[in-house]
Amino acid sequence: MPSIRDRVRVIPAAELASMERTADAAIEEMRNAYRAAGRESVDRLQRLVQSQDAAENPHDEIYRLAHDLKGQGATFGQELVTVIAASLCKLIRAGNKVNGADFAKRAVAHCEAIRVVLDKDIRGMGGDHGTALLKVLAITHSS
């Protein structure tokens, strides 16, 4: 009976390289789709936060959108999105309800920062630019 090693064919280097290019292209396509969906989520989140009508400002949806952004950032190499969205989740949880000028101002600043990271495709923690964004938002983060 042949061993597993005997049954597995050797893949030529050119074929492996082709497979790698195909996988890289698929990952980049998914990253682009993630960034587009993330921008839509941030836009919706910002509209909800800025809404003056309590019926149009549902706490649960605001939290869900922020939490989704938090979970997706690191998956696509944008840990800075995860850190900023985690801070936004804390901000949302800190209040009894989502309203007030201070909350809206801080939440919108978080949304704008996330939008910058997505638009500029800032990867990882963003180096000096990421540090500056976190400082502006008063977010402390340890690597």
N, C-alpha and C positions, 0 to 999 in steps of 0.2 A: 504494500500500500504506500503510495507516495506521500511524503510529508507536506505540510502546508507550504513550506519554503519551496518545495518542488512544484507546487501547483501555482504559485504566484509568479507571474511573468515579470521580467525585468523591463522597466519602462525606460526607453531611450531618453537621453538628456534633452533633446530637442522637443520631445513630446511633453516632458515635465515642464520645460520652460513655457510651452504653449498653454499648458494647464494653469500655470502660475499667472500668466497674463490674463487669461479668462477669469480666474478667481479675483485678481486685482481689479479688473474692470467691473465685475459684479459688485464688489465691495464699494467701489467708488460710486456706482449707480445708487446703491442703498444709502450711502452717506449723503448724496445730493437729495434724495427723496426725504431723508430724515431732516436735513436742514430746511427744506421747503415746508414740510409739515410743522417743524418747530417754529418757523416764522409765523405760520398761520395760528398756531397755539398761542404764541406770544401776543399777536394782534388781538385775538379773542380775549385773552386774559387781561390785557390792558384796557380794552373797551369795557369789560365787566367791572374792573376796579374803578374806572373813572365814572361809571354810571351813578347818577344821583338817585335813581329810582330803586328802592330796596328790592322790588320784584325783578328788576333787571340786574341785580347785583347778588347773585346766589353764592353764598359762602362755599357750599360744597363743590360747585363747579370750579370756582376760583382755585380752591385747594387741589382738586383733581388735576387741573391743567398744570399747576406748579409742580405737583408731585410727579406727573408724567415726564415733564422736562427734566426733573432731577434724575429720574431713573434712566433716561435715554442718553444723556450727555456722555457719560463715561463709556457707554457701549460703542459710541461712534468716535471715540478719541477726543472728546471735548469735555474734559473733566471740569473745566471752568464753568460750563453750563450747569453741571451737577452741583457744584459748590454754591453758585449764585441762586439756583432754584431751591436748594436746601435751605438757604437763608430766608428766601421768600416763604417757604413752608413754615418756618419758625415764626416769621412775622405774622402770618395768617393765624397760626395757632395761638399766638400771644393775645389776640384780641377776642372779646366775647362775640363780636360780630364784625363783619368787614364793612367799615364805613369810616368816615372822618378824613379830614384833609391831610393829617400827618401820615395815616396809613396809605392813602392814595399816592401821596408824593413819594414815599419810600418804595411802595410796590411798583410804581411806574418807573422809578430809577432802576429797579431790579430788571424789569421787562426790557428797558432800553439797553442795559448792559448785556443781557442774554441775546438780544437782537444783534448787537455789535459782534459778539462772538460768533454767531451763526453767519452773519453777512460776510465777515472777514475770514471765516473758516479758521478761526484761531484754535489750534490743537493743544492738547494737554492743558497745562495751567497757564499758558500764554506768556510765560517769561515776565519781563518787566511790565509789559502792557497789562497782563493779567493781575499782577501785583498792584498796579495803579488802579485798576477797576475795583478790586477788592477793598482797597483803601478808601476810595470815594464812597463806596457803599457801607463802609465801616464793618466789613466782614473779616473776622480773624479766621485764618485757616492754617493748619500745620500740615506739612507734607508727609 
